[in-house]
C-alpha cells in the first residue's frame, strides 16, 4: 500500500528522484511528519476548508459519525469510506492506495527521461519500506531491470530476514539514528534502538553505502551527548559514508488535524541555525579521524561546519 508518490524530489538522493511512500511503520515517533504513514490500513484524511456544507456525507454515513460541521467523529467512524464516494468537494480523501508491482513500476518509469537527463532515480520511503520486505524486493528488482537507481529511506526497525532479499537491488540507503540511548529512544518512538543499530551494521556489511540521519528535535534528540554518541557509532561502522542532521519542522502538523489527532509536539519550535551548526561542528570533530563528514542543509545549500 502506497500513500504518496512525489515527483522531482532533490533532497532524497542524487539527482531528480521519484519518492514512493509506503504506508505502515512500526514506530510512533512523536515528531512524525507523515502521521498518515503510520498505520498499514487505509485512512480518511479530511480538509474542513474544502467542505461546502452539502451534508450528503452525513446522510450516507451508517455510523452517524459525521458531525454538523462536516467533521468526522473518529470515535464512531469505522472507515467504511461511504463519505468518500459522495464528497465531490474532496474535503475527505483516502490515504493509501493498493498497487501491484507492475502498476507501481509504470508510475515510476514515467519519469525515466528526467533520471536519464539529470541523474537520479527512485527512492522508497514511508512509513517503513523494510517492513514490506516481499513487495520491496519485487519492486526494487523491477526498477533495476529498468536500469533505475534505487534508494531506500528507513528507520531500520524491521526483521532483517524479511527485507534481506531486497538488498541486492538497492544502490544506497538513508537510515535514521534518532537517539543513541536505548531507553530514551523507546520513550520517543515506542521501541528501543537495538534492532535498528544491528540492522545498520548488517546492511553496511552487505556493502550498501549508508547516509545516517538524525532529526534534530529540541528537547528530544538535540542533546550534545546524543549527537556525539551517534557520531562515535558512525565512525566505527565502515559502511556508513556520511552523517546528516535534519532540522525539525512543523510541516506535518496540519496532517494530524486531517486525521483527527492531536499534534504531539505542540509548542516545540525548530532549532536555530546556530544550534544546528554547533551540533554539526561537534559531530565533525569526532568523525574527522574516520574520514567521514557531518552536514546539514539549509535553503538547499549543504553546510559542513568544522
N, C-alpha and C positions, 0 to 999 in steps of 0.2 A: 504494500500500500504506500502510495506516494502522496504527500500533501502539498508539494510545490515544485515547480520546475522554473528556475530562474536563469534567464539568458544573459550573455555578455557580462559575466562577473569578472572582475580584475583583482579580487582580494583573496581568492581561494585556490591559488596555484598560478603557475606561469601562464602568460598569455591570456586570451579571452577564453572563458570557460562557461560551460553549462552546468549549473548546480542542480542536482536531483536530491530532494529531501525525502528520506524515508520516514514513515510515520511509526512511532513507537520507540521508547527509550526506558531502560531500567532505572535510571537515576532521576532524582527530583531536585535538581539544583535550584536553590532559592532565587537565583538571578536569571533563570532560563528565559531567553528572549523569544523562544518559539514554543509557548505552552501547548499549542495545538499539535506539537510533535510528540508529546509525552505518551499518550495512550495509543494502543495498537488498533483501536477501532475508530470508525468514522464518528465525527462530532459535528455539532452545529455551531457555526460562528454567526453572530448577529451584529448588524450595524444599525443602531437605532436612528441615526441621522438619515438613512435611506428609506425608512419606513414612511409610507404615505397614509397610514391610518385607515386602510380599507377594511380591516378586521376579518378578511377572508380566512386568514390563518387560524383565528380563534374559532371559526365555525367548523373547521375540519380537524382540529386537534382532539383526538379521542381521550386524552388525559386531562383536558381543561387546563393545560399548562401555560397558555398564552394569556398574559395579563392585559388589563385595559389599555395600557400604554404600548402594547405590542411586544413587550419584552417577555422572554421565556422564564418561567419559574422552574429552575433546574431541579428542584426537589420533586417536581411532578413529571418532568419530561423523561420519556423512556427512549428517546432517539428513534422514533418511528419515521421521522423525516416527512410526515404528511404536510407540514407547513412549508417545506422547501418547494414542493411541487406547485404550490399556488402563489408563492411570493414573486410576483412579476417585477417588483421593485428591487429584487436581490438584496433585501435587508437581512435575509437569512440564507446562508450558504453551507454546503457540506465541506468539511476539512477532511480530505482523504479520498483518493481515487485508486481503484484496483487497476493494475497494469499487468499484461503478460510481458515476458522478456522481449519479444519481438516488437510489441507496440511501444514499449519504452525506448527501445533502441531506435526505432524510426523517428521518434520525437527528438532524441539526442542528435541523430545524424543530420537533422535539418540544418544544423549549424556547422557542418563539416567544412564548408567553404571558409568560414571565419577562422576555424582552427588551422586550416592549411595556410591561410594568408598571414595570420597574426600569431601563430603558435597557440598553444592551449589544448583544451580537450574537455573531458567531463570530470566533475568532482562529485562524488557521492557523499551526502551529508545527512543530517537528520534533526531530531531523532538520533537513533544509533544504528547505522547500516550494518555493523558487525553482528547484531542480533538477528539479522535477516540473512544468515550465512548462505543458505542454498540459493536464494534469489540473487544475492550479491555476487556469488560465484558465476552464475549463469550470465548476468548482465555484464559483468566485468569481462568475462571471456568473449562475449559477443562484441563488445567495444574493441577489444584487442584484435579480433578478427577483422574489424573495420578500420584498423590502424589508427585508433584513437588513443591518446594519452589518458590514463586513468589514475585519478587520485581519490583518496578517501579521507574524510574528516571524522574523527572518532573520539569518544570519551574513554574508550578502552575497556569498558565493562561488559564483557561477553565471554562465552566459553570458547577457548582457543580451538578446540577440536571442531567446533561448528563453523568457524569462519576461516580456518586454515586452508581449505581448498581454494579459497578466493585469492590467496596471497600471490600465486604465480602470475596473476593477471593485473596486479596493482603496481604502478610505477613509483608512487611516493605517497606519504601519508602525513596529515596533521593529527597529532594526538595531544589531548588535554592532560596536563598535570595541574590540577586545581589547587590542591593543598597537600603538602608533604606529610603533615601529621594525620595519622590514620583516624583518630577519634574526631578531630575537627572536620575531616573530610566526611565522615559519616553523618555528623550533625548538620552539615551543609547540603549534602546530596542524597542521604538515605543509605549510603553504603561506604565501607572503608575503601582504602586505595590499594590494598594488597594485590588484588586481581589485576588492576589497571597497570601497576608497575611491572608485574610479572609479564603481562601481555606485551608491554612496550619492549621489555628485554627480548622476548621471543621473536617479535616481529623484526626488531633491529637485527637479531642474529640471523634471521632468514635472508636478510640482505636488502630490505626495503628502506630507503632513506626516509628519516622521520624529522619533521619540524615539530618540536614540543611547543605547546602553547599554554599560557596561564591567563585566564581572565582576571584582571585586577579589580577586585570588588572591595571598596572601602569598608573596613570593619570585619571582613571575612577572609580575604586572600592577600591583602596588601601589606601584611606584616613583613618587615625586612627579613626575619628569620625564615619565613616561608619561602620567599624568593631565593634566599641563599641556599636553603636546603634543596630546593628543586634544581638549582644551578649545579650543586655538587653531584646530584644524581645524574644529571645530563652529562656532566664532564666524565663520568665513569662508564657511560654506555656508548660504545663506539658508533653505533648506527644512528644515533641522534645527531643530526648535522647542524641544527640551529635552534635557537630559543626565541620565541616571540611572545611579548606581553601584549595583551588586548585590554584596552581601557573600557571599563564598564560604561554602558549607555542605557538609556531608558526607552529605546525604540520599541521594545516588546510590550511595554506597559498597556497600550490600547488592546492588545490581543487578550489579555486577561479579562477585561471588560466584555470583549466579544464572546468569551466562553462563560461568562457569568461567574468569574472567580475574582477573589481579592488579590491585589498585587503584593507579593511577599516582602518586597524591599521598599515599601513606601517611605519616602523621606531620604533614602540613600542617594547621594549625588555622585556624579562621575569624579574620578581622581583628577587632580590638577596636572598640568603639563610638567610642572616641577617635580611632583611626586613620581610621575611615570619615569622621568629621566633619571631620577635618583635610583629607582629600582633597576633600571637598565644598566646604569653605571656599576652598581654593586654586583649584579649578576655577571657582568663582563670581567670584573676583577677576579672572580672565581673561575670563569670559563677560559680566561686568556691562556693559561698553561696547556690547555687541551686543544687550543687552536680553534675553538668554537666561538660563536658570537651570539649575543642577545640584542634584540632590537624591538622597536615598536613603530607603528605607522600613524602619522598624523597628516591629514589633508593629502592623502595618497603619497606622502613622502616618507620613506623609510629612514628612521633615525637610529643611529648606533652611537651610544654615549660611553666613553671610556675614561 
